[in-house]
C-alpha cells in the first residue's frame, strides 16, 4: 500500500493468508482507511470463500465471509457508494449482499443463473448494480434504492413508500418482441414505484395517486376489488411491492365491441415534477420524482406543453364521439317498427362516426374509414412524436373538428328534439318513453 502517490510502499498482506490470488481490492468510497480484499485458492483445489476488511489502512484485517456458501469462493466485493457498509459480493456460484459491512452475508441471487460473478460495479448515474458473469452475459439489478433504504437492525416498517427514481419519457418501446432465449430483458418502462406493506395491514386496500406539479391527480390505482370508475387496478401484497406507472393519463374509453385500429392509451405526461402518494387506511406517504425528456430530443418545455394541449383537445372530441355513439346505439336497440324512420337515421349517423364492418387489421383496408378512426390515428401520431407540433397536425385537427361540429349538432338533434317527438307519439299509444344515455362524459 502507498499513501504518498507511490513514492514508498508498505506490505499490508494479512498475516494469516497463504498462497493464492488477490482477486480484487476495493477501497471504500466513504472512508480512506477502509478497504476490502478478496483472496481465493481455487487453483489449489480450495474453494473456501475468503474476504478481508481493514479499517486502518491495512495495519490489521478481519475475515468477513460468514453466510457465504462453503464452496462459493469469492471473486469480487464492492461497497455501495451511497450507503456505507452495504457490500455486494460476486462469487463462483452467484451474488451476495451484506448490510453490516460484511459481518454476515445473504444471497441475492434472484433470477440470475448459477454462474461465476467475476466483477461488479454500481452505475451511479442510474443507481444500478451491474454484474459481469463468466459465460452468462451481463446482468443489471435496476435501482438499488430498496437495498439502500433497508434497515435490518430495526423493526421492519409496516407501511413505507420508497423514493422513486426519475423516469424518462421515451417514444415507442413497443414492437412485436422476440422468442429468442439469448436476448436481454429491458427494465420496466415508466416510473417504478416501490412500497412495503406489513402483514398486520394486508387486508386494507392500498391506493396510489399520481399528481402533477400543481397538485392535480392525473392517475389513480387501487387494490380494492370494487373500485370507482376512473381508477385502475393495483396488485399489492404483504412485503415488498414494485409497481410501474407508464407515464400516461387514463385510457380513452372504447365503443363496446368496436375494433380499434390504433391505440386508445392515455396520452403521455409532459416532462415535469410529479408526486406519488401511497394511501392505506388513514396512513399516507408521498414522494416526488421527475419525468425527464428523452436526452436525444431537442424539444423545449413549451413544445411539450403545446403538444399536450392539442392532445387534450383531440381526446375531448374523441370522447364526445364515443359518448354519442354509445347513446345512438342504445336508442337504436330499443326502437322497433314504430320508429323505423328514426332508426334508419340513427343507423346512418352511427355509420358516419364508426366503420362497423372493420373487425381486424386486414378488413380495415376494405372499407372507408369513418370520423372516429381519423381522430384515433391523429391522436396516436401526435402522442408518439417527440418534438414541435406540426402545422399539418393542427390543420388535420381543425378539419376533423369542423366535421364533428356538424355531426354533433345532427346527432344531438336526433337524441334530443326528434327523440322527444318520437316519445310523444309512443306515449299516446301507451308505450314507455325511451331515455337517451348521458352523452359524452365517459371519463373524468
C-alpha positions in Angstrom: 0.0 0.0 0.0 1.1 3.6 -0.7 -0.1 6.8 0.9 2.3 9.1 -0.9 1.4 8.6 -4.5 3.8 5.7 -5.0 7.0 7.2 -3.5 7.0 4.4 -0.9 5.1 1.2 -0.4 4.2 -0.9 2.7 3.4 -4.6 2.6 -0.1 -4.9 4.2 -0.7 -8.5 3.4 -3.0 -10.2 6.0 -0.7 -12.3 8.2 -2.9 -15.4 8.1 -3.4 -15.9 4.4 -1.5 -18.5 2.4 -0.6 -18.8 -1.3 -3.4 -17.8 -3.6 -4.8 -15.0 -5.8 -5.7 -11.5 -4.6 -8.6 -11.3 -7.0 -9.9 -7.9 -6.1 -9.2 -4.9 -3.9 -12.0 -2.3 -3.2 -11.2 0.9 -1.5 -14.2 2.3 0.4 -15.7 5.4 -1.1 -16.7 6.5 2.4 -13.5 6.2 4.4 -9.9 6.3 3.1 -8.7 3.8 5.7 -11.2 1.1 4.8 -10.7 -1.5 2.1 -11.9 -4.9 1.2 -9.7 -7.7 -0.3 -10.8 -10.8 -2.0 -8.5 -13.8 -1.7 -9.1 -17.2 -3.4 -7.3 -20.5 -3.8 -9.4 -22.4 -6.3 -6.2 -23.2 -8.3 -5.1 -25.2 -5.2 -8.5 -27.0 -5.2 -9.6 -24.9 -2.2 -13.0 -23.3 -2.9 -13.4 -21.7 0.6 -14.7 -18.1 0.4 -12.2 -15.5 1.8 -12.9 -11.8 2.2 -10.9 -9.5 4.4 -11.7 -6.0 5.7 -9.4 -3.3 7.1 -10.3 -0.1 8.8 -6.8 1.2 9.5 -5.0 1.3 6.1 -4.1 -2.4 6.3 -2.5 -2.4 9.7 -5.0 -5.2 10.8 -7.5 -7.3 8.9 -10.7 -9.2 9.7 -12.0 -12.2 7.9 -15.7 -11.4 6.8 -17.3 -14.4 4.9 -20.0 -15.6 7.3 -23.1 -16.6 5.4 -21.4 -17.3 2.0 -21.7 -20.9 0.9 -18.7 -23.1 1.8 -17.5 -23.7 -1.7 -18.6 -20.3 -3.2 -15.1 -18.8 -3.5 -15.4 -15.0 -3.8 -14.4 -13.2 -7.0 -15.1 -9.6 -6.1 -16.5 -7.3 -3.4 -17.7 -3.7 -3.9 -19.1 -1.2 -1.4 -22.2 0.8 -2.3 -21.2 4.4 -2.9 -24.5 5.7 -1.4 -24.7 3.7 1.8 -21.7 2.9 4.0 -21.3 -0.7 4.9 -23.6 -2.0 2.2 -21.5 -4.6 0.3 -22.0 -6.7 -2.8 -20.0 -9.9 -3.4 -19.7 -11.8 -6.6 -18.8 -15.5 -6.0 -18.3 -18.6 -8.0 -21.9 -19.5 -7.6 -23.7 -16.2 -7.6 -24.3 -12.9 -5.8 -24.4 -12.0 -2.1 -25.2 -8.8 -0.2 -24.3 -7.6 3.3 -25.9 -4.6 5.2 -23.4 -4.6 8.1 -20.1 -4.1 6.4 -19.5 -7.8 5.8 -20.2 -9.1 9.3 -22.7 -11.5 7.7 -24.0 -12.1 4.1 -27.1 -13.4 2.4 -27.8 -14.5 -1.2 -29.3 -12.0 -3.5 -29.4 -14.4 -6.5 -33.0 -13.7 -7.5 -33.4 -14.8 -11.2 -29.7 -14.8 -12.1 -28.3 -18.1 -13.4 -26.0 -20.2 -11.3 -22.7 -18.8 -12.7 -19.5 -17.2 -11.5 -19.9 -13.4 -11.0 -16.5 -12.1 -11.9 -16.9 -8.3 -11.4 -19.4 -5.8 -10.1 -19.9 -2.1 -10.4 -22.5 0.4 -9.1 -23.5 2.6 -12.1 -24.1 5.7 -10.1 -25.9 7.8 -12.7 -28.8 5.4 -12.6 -28.1 3.7 -9.3 -28.0 0.2 -10.8 -25.7 -2.8 -9.9 -24.1 -4.2 -13.0 -22.7 -7.8 -12.8 -20.3 -9.4 -15.2 -20.5 -13.2 -15.3 -18.3 -15.9 -16.7 -20.1 -17.0 -19.8 -23.7 -16.0 -18.9 -23.7 -12.3 -20.0 -24.1 -9.1 -18.1 -26.9 -8.7 -15.6 -28.3 -5.5 -14.1 -30.1 -5.1 -10.8 -32.2 -2.0 -11.6 -32.5 0.7 -8.9 -30.6 -0.1 -5.6 -32.9 2.2 -3.6 -34.8 -0.6 -1.8 -31.5 -2.2 -0.7 -30.0 1.2 0.3 -33.1 2.0 2.3 -33.4 -1.3 4.1 -32.5 -1.4 7.8 -32.3 -5.0 9.2 -31.4 -3.9 12.7 -34.7 -2.0 13.2 -38.2 -3.4 13.3 -39.4 -3.6 9.6 -41.8 -0.8 8.7 -45.4 -1.9 8.1 -46.1 0.9 5.6 -43.4 2.7 3.6 -43.1 4.3 0.2 -39.6 4.4 -1.2 -38.3 7.4 -3.3 -38.8 6.6 -7.0 -36.1 7.1 -9.5 -36.5 9.8 -12.1 -38.2 8.4 -15.2 -37.5 9.2 -18.9 -40.4 9.9 -21.3 -39.4 7.9 -24.4 -41.5 7.3 -27.5 -42.0 3.8 -28.8 -40.7 0.9 -26.9 -43.3 -1.5 -28.3 -42.8 -3.8 -31.2 -43.5 -7.5 -31.7 -40.9 -8.8 -29.2 -38.8 -11.8 -29.7 -39.0 -15.5 -28.8 -35.2 -15.8 -28.7 -33.7 -17.0 -25.4 -30.4 -15.2 -25.7 -31.6 -11.6 -25.8 -31.6 -9.1 -22.9 -34.6 -8.0 -20.9 -35.3 -4.3 -20.5 -36.4 -2.9 -17.2 -40.0 -1.9 -16.6 -40.8 1.3 -18.6 -42.1 4.4 -16.9 -41.8 5.3 -13.2 -41.1 2.4 -10.9 -42.7 2.8 -7.5 -41.5 0.6 -4.6 -43.5 0.3 -1.4 -43.8 -2.0 1.6 -46.9 -3.3 3.3 -46.8 -5.1 6.7 -48.6 -8.3 7.4 -50.9 -6.7 10.0 -52.4 -4.5 7.4 -52.5 -6.7 4.4 -56.4 -6.7 4.2 -56.7 -2.9 3.9 -56.9 -1.7 0.3 -53.9 0.3 -1.0 -54.2 3.3 -3.2 -51.6 5.0 -5.3 -52.2 8.5 -6.7 -50.1 10.4 -9.2 -50.3 14.2 -9.1 -48.8 16.9 -11.3 -46.7 19.8 -10.1 -49.8 21.9 -9.2 -51.5 19.1 -7.2 -54.0 17.8 -9.8 -54.5 14.0 -9.5 -53.9 12.6 -13.0 -53.9 8.9 -12.4 -55.2 6.7 -9.5 -54.7 3.0 -8.8 -56.3 0.8 -6.0 -56.1 -2.7 -4.8 -59.8 -2.6 -3.8 -61.8 -5.3 -5.5 -64.7 -2.9 -6.0 -63.4 0.4 -7.3 -64.8 3.6 -8.6 -64.9 4.5 -12.4 -61.6 6.1 -13.5 -59.4 4.1 -11.0 -57.2 1.3 -12.3 -56.4 -1.9 -10.5 -53.3 -2.3 -8.4 -51.7 -5.5 -7.1 -50.5 -5.3 -3.5 -49.3 -8.0 -1.1 -47.6 -8.4 2.2 -44.0 -7.3 2.0 -42.2 -5.5 -0.8 -44.2 -4.4 -3.8 -43.0 -2.9 -7.1 -45.4 -1.1 -9.4 -44.6 0.6 -12.7 -46.6 3.6 -13.9 -46.4 4.0 -17.7 -46.3 7.9 -17.6 -49.7 8.1 -19.2 -53.1 9.6 -18.4 -56.1 7.3 -18.1 -57.0 5.4 -21.3 -59.7 6.6 -23.6 -62.9 4.5 -23.5 -63.9 2.4 -26.5 -67.3 1.8 -28.0 -68.3 -1.6 -26.6 -67.4 -4.3 -29.1 -65.8 -2.0 -31.6 -62.5 -2.9 -33.3 -59.8 -0.2 -32.8 -57.1 0.1 -35.5 -54.8 2.3 -33.5 -54.4 3.0 -29.8 -56.7 4.4 -27.1 -54.0 4.5 -24.5 -53.9 7.7 -22.4 -51.7 10.4 -23.6 -48.1 10.7 -22.2 -47.5 13.2 -19.5 -45.2 16.2 -20.1 -41.6 16.3 -18.6 -42.1 17.9 -15.2 -42.1 17.3 -11.5 -44.7 14.7 -10.2 -45.8 13.4 -6.8 -46.8 9.8 -5.9 -49.0 9.3 -2.9 -49.4 5.9 -1.2 -52.6 5.5 1.0 -53.7 2.7 3.2 -56.5 3.5 5.7 -55.6 6.7 7.4 -51.9 6.4 6.6 -50.3 8.4 3.8 -46.8 8.8 2.4 -45.7 11.0 -0.5 -42.6 11.2 -2.6 -41.5 13.4 -5.5 -39.8 12.4 -8.7 -39.1 13.9 -12.2 -40.3 12.8 -15.6 -37.4 13.7 -17.8 -37.4 14.2 -21.6 -35.6 11.8 -23.8 -32.0 13.3 -23.8 -31.8 12.6 -27.6 -34.7 15.0 -28.2 -34.3 18.8 -28.7 -37.9 19.7 -27.9 -38.4 22.6 -25.5 -40.7 22.6 -22.4 -43.1 24.9 -24.5 -43.2 22.3 -27.3 -44.3 19.6 -24.8 -47.0 21.9 -23.4 -48.3 22.7 -26.8 -48.4 19.0 -27.8 -50.2 18.2 -24.6 -52.8 20.9 -25.1 -53.6 19.7 -28.6 -53.8 16.1 -27.4 -56.2 17.2 -24.7 -58.4 18.8 -27.4 -58.3 15.8 -29.7 -59.1 13.4 -26.8 -62.0 15.5 -25.6 -63.7 15.4 -29.0 -62.9 11.7 -29.4 -64.6 11.1 -26.0 -67.6 13.1 -27.2 -67.8 11.0 -30.4 -67.6 7.8 -28.3 -70.3 9.0 -25.9 -72.7 9.9 -28.8 -72.1 6.6 -30.4 -73.0 4.7 -27.2 -76.1 6.8 -26.9 -77.1 6.3 -30.6 -76.7 2.5 -30.3 -78.6 2.4 -27.0 -81.6 4.3 -28.5 -81.5 2.3 -31.8 -81.6 -1.0 -29.9 -84.9 -0.3 -28.2 -86.8 1.3 -31.1 -88.9 -1.1 -33.0 -91.2 -0.8 -36.0 -92.9 2.4 -34.8 -89.6 4.2 -35.1 -88.4 2.8 -38.4 -87.6 6.2 -39.8 -85.7 7.3 -36.7 -83.9 4.0 -36.6 -82.7 4.5 -40.1 -81.4 7.9 -39.4 -79.7 6.8 -36.2 -78.0 3.9 -38.1 -76.9 6.3 -40.8 -75.4 8.6 -38.1 -73.5 5.6 -36.5 -72.1 4.8 -39.9 -70.8 8.3 -40.2 -68.9 8.0 -37.0 -67.8 4.4 -36.9 -67.0 1.8 -39.6 -68.7 -1.2 -38.1 -67.6 -3.6 -40.9 -63.9 -3.3 -39.8 -63.2 -6.2 -37.5 -59.4 -6.7 -37.7 -56.2 -5.4 -39.2 -57.0 -6.7 -42.6 -60.6 -5.6 -43.1 -59.5 -2.0 -42.2 -58.3 -1.6 -45.8 -61.5 -2.9 -47.3 -64.0 -0.3 -46.1 -63.8 3.5 -45.9 -62.6 4.9 -42.5 -65.0 7.0 -40.5 -64.5 10.1 -38.4 -63.7 8.3 -35.2 -60.8 6.4 -36.8 -59.2 9.6 -38.1 -59.3 11.1 -34.5 -57.6 7.9 -33.2 -55.0 8.0 -35.9 -54.2 11.7 -35.4 -54.0 11.3 -31.6 -51.7 8.3 -31.9 -49.4 10.0 -34.4 -49.2 13.1 -32.2 -48.7 11.2 -28.9 -45.8 9.2 -30.4 -43.9 12.2 -31.7 -41.1 13.9 -29.8 -40.9 17.5 -30.9 -42.7 20.5 -32.2 -46.4 20.1 -33.1 -46.5 20.3 -36.9 -48.8 22.6 -38.9 -50.2 19.5 -40.6 -51.3 18.0 -37.3 -53.0 21.3 -36.3 -54.8 21.6 -39.7 -55.9 17.9 -39.6 -57.5 18.5 -36.2 -59.2 21.7 -37.5 -60.7 19.7 -40.4 -61.8 16.9 -38.2 -63.3 19.3 -35.6 -65.3 21.1 -38.3 -66.7 17.7 -39.5 -67.5 16.8 -35.9 -69.2 20.1 -35.3 -71.8 19.5 -38.0 -72.3 15.8 -37.0 -72.5 16.7 -33.3 -75.4 19.1 -34.0 -77.2 16.4 -36.1 -76.8 13.6 -33.5 -77.8 15.9 -30.7 -80.9 16.8 -32.7 -81.7 13.1 -33.2 -81.2 12.3 -29.5 -82.9 15.5 -28.4 -85.9 17.1 -30.1 -86.5 14.2 -32.6 -86.4 11.6 -29.9 -88.7 13.8 -27.8 -91.1 13.9 -30.7 -91.0 10.2 -31.1 -91.6 9.7 -27.4 -94.6 11.9 -27.6 -96.0 9.6 -30.4 -95.4 6.4 -28.5 -96.7 8.0 -25.3 -100.1 8.5 -27.0 -100.1 4.8 -27.6 -99.3 4.0 -24.0 -95.7 2.9 -24.7 -92.9 4.0 -22.2 -90.6 6.7 -23.4 -87.0 6.0 -24.5 -84.4 7.8 -22.5 -81.1 8.6 -24.2 -78.0 7.9 -22.1 -75.8 10.8 -21.0 -73.8 11.9 -24.0 -70.0 12.0 -24.0 -68.8 12.4 -20.4 -67.4 8.9 -20.1 -64.1 9.7 -18.4 -63.0 12.4 -15.9 
